[in-house]
Amino acid sequence: MLNVKFYELNSVENNKLKFAVIMAEYKGKWIFVRHKERETWEIPGGHREKNEDINYTASRELFEETGAKNFSIIPVCTYSVDTGEGESFGQLFYSKVIDLDELPNYEIGEIRLLNNIPENLTYPLIQPYLFKKVVKYIINK
């Protein structure tokens, strides 16, 4: 069974952060992406490259996966996923996208703008928790 936990920003060693996940809002709707090789939807994000700043990872992944050209991006918290074989850590971000450009020709097949999280998720045991965390962050801001 998977276990998702949340931590305050800067409470986990920076070098342990392996992923950046970005809940991105555009014109009042949430951006979800579909990988070219999948039929399921996911929150934009991805792996941190070697020696890459996690904030840069978030900006890079947001552009690569959505075509976001002009946006603000804010770190919300650190999260972990424990599969029973150890925790892996990531940073969760919120982004307000101003302009979307053409979708870059990387790994994403399409994007969708939705009012809520879709049912057909790539990571259904993880992504709903991340989504709710960002919604709560926005409400309490």
ABEGO torsion letter per residue (X at the ends): XBBBBBBBBGABBAAABABBBBBBBBGGBBBBBBBAABABBBBBEEBBBBGBBAAAAAAAAAAAAAGBABBBBBBABBBBBBAGAEBBBBBBBBBBBABBBBBBBBABABBBBBABBBABBABAAAAAAAAAAAAAAAAAX
